[in-house]
Amino acid sequence: MAVQSKRDISRVEDYLEAIYNLNEEKGFISASDVSERLGVKSPTVSSMVSKLAKEGYLERERYRGMKLTDRGIRVAKSVIRRHETIYELLSMFGLSKDVAYEDTEGIEHHLHPATIQRFERLVEFLKMNPDISEKLKQSMDRD
């Protein structure tokens, strides 16, 4: 990505994830949809959409909305997979859905890809070994 700071990368990823999900839900994505989904003002969305288009993550058509490019889809799917992995792992610890979601949102952009890969392997291991998963959850609930 051609963005500078981790904060910028996080924002780009949030937009790509939102746009991807909106496309899956509605098929048509407008700036107002993105604005509503992310809780930001329309001028902020317009600015970011211009940046994403310039960097090759999406294409926009006047009066027709926007769509992700192949590059944008790859990044969005990666962000979604990372989000799902973290959320699933935190849920396996016995955390409530709300806490797992809130913590996932807080840490998903700050983990190294190698860490996410290890989390994915751990989640798969725990799925294949439900007895260990249950013992883990029970041991976490003792606190």
C-alpha positions in Angstrom: 0.0 0.0 0.0 1.2 3.5 -0.8 -0.2 4.9 2.5 2.2 6.1 5.1 1.2 5.3 8.7 -0.4 2.4 10.4 -3.4 4.5 11.1 -3.7 5.2 7.3 -3.4 1.5 6.6 -6.0 0.7 9.2 -8.4 3.2 7.6 -7.8 1.9 4.1 -8.4 -1.7 5.3 -11.6 -0.6 7.1 -12.9 1.1 3.9 -12.0 -1.9 1.7 -13.7 -4.3 4.2 -16.8 -2.1 4.3 -17.1 -1.7 0.6 -16.6 -5.4 0.0 -19.3 -6.3 2.6 -21.7 -3.7 1.2 -21.2 -5.2 -2.3 -21.9 -8.6 -1.0 -25.1 -7.4 0.7 -26.4 -4.9 -1.8 -24.5 -5.3 -5.1 -24.4 -1.5 -5.5 -22.2 0.7 -3.3 -22.8 4.4 -2.9 -20.7 6.8 -0.9 -23.7 7.3 1.5 -23.7 3.5 2.2 -20.0 3.6 3.1 -20.6 6.8 5.2 -23.4 5.1 7.1 -21.5 1.8 7.6 -18.3 3.5 8.9 -20.0 6.3 10.8 -18.1 9.0 8.9 -19.2 12.1 7.0 -19.7 12.1 3.2 -16.7 14.4 2.4 -14.5 12.0 4.3 -15.7 9.1 2.3 -15.3 11.0 -1.0 -11.7 11.8 -0.1 -10.9 8.2 0.8 -12.7 6.8 -2.3 -10.6 9.2 -4.5 -7.4 7.9 -2.7 -8.4 4.3 -3.1 -9.2 4.8 -6.8 -5.9 6.5 -7.4 -4.1 3.6 -5.7 -5.9 1.0 -7.8 -8.2 -0.5 -5.1 -11.5 0.5 -6.6 -13.2 1.9 -9.6 -16.0 4.4 -9.5 -18.6 5.4 -12.0 -20.4 8.6 -11.7 -24.0 8.0 -10.6 -23.4 4.2 -10.5 -21.4 3.8 -7.4 -18.1 2.0 -6.9 -16.6 -1.5 -7.1 -13.4 -3.0 -5.9 -10.7 -4.0 -8.4 -9.1 -7.4 -8.1 -6.4 -5.8 -6.0 -9.0 -4.3 -3.7 -10.9 -7.6 -3.4 -7.7 -9.4 -2.4 -6.9 -6.9 0.3 -10.6 -6.9 1.6 -10.7 -10.7 1.7 -7.5 -10.8 3.6 -8.8 -8.2 6.1 -12.0 -10.1 6.5 -10.2 -13.5 7.0 -7.9 -11.8 9.6 -11.0 -10.4 11.4 -12.8 -13.7 11.4 -9.8 -15.6 12.7 -9.2 -13.2 15.6 -12.9 -13.1 16.5 -13.2 -16.8 16.4 -10.1 -17.3 18.6 -11.3 -14.8 21.1 -14.7 -16.5 21.1 -13.0 -19.8 21.8 -11.6 -18.2 25.0 -15.2 -17.9 26.2 -15.5 -14.2 25.7 -19.0 -12.8 25.0 -19.7 -11.9 21.4 -19.6 -8.1 22.2 -16.2 -8.3 23.9 -14.7 -10.6 21.2 -16.0 -8.2 18.5 -14.7 -5.1 20.3 -11.3 -6.6 21.0 -11.1 -7.8 17.4 -11.8 -4.3 16.1 -9.1 -3.0 18.4 -6.3 -5.4 17.4 -7.0 -6.6 13.9 -4.9 -4.0 12.1 -1.9 -4.3 14.5 -0.9 -7.9 14.2 1.9 -9.2 12.0 0.9 -11.6 9.3 3.0 -14.3 10.9 0.9 -13.9 14.1 -2.3 -14.1 12.2 -1.1 -17.3 10.5 -0.3 -18.8 13.9 -3.8 -17.8 15.1 -5.3 -19.5 12.1 -3.5 -22.7 12.8 -4.5 -22.5 16.5 -8.2 -22.0 15.6 -8.0 -25.0 13.2 -6.3 -27.1 15.8 -9.0 -26.2 18.4 -11.8 -27.0 15.9 -10.3 -30.4 15.2 -9.9 -31.0 18.9 -13.2 -29.9 20.6 -12.3 -31.6 23.8 -9.2 -29.4 24.1 -11.2 -26.3 23.1 -13.7 -27.0 25.8 -11.0 -27.5 28.4 -9.4 -24.2 27.3 -12.8 -22.4 27.6 -13.4 -23.9 31.1 -9.9 -22.9 32.3 -10.5 -19.4 31.1 -13.9 -19.2 32.9 -12.2 -19.9 36.2 -11.0 -16.4 36.6 
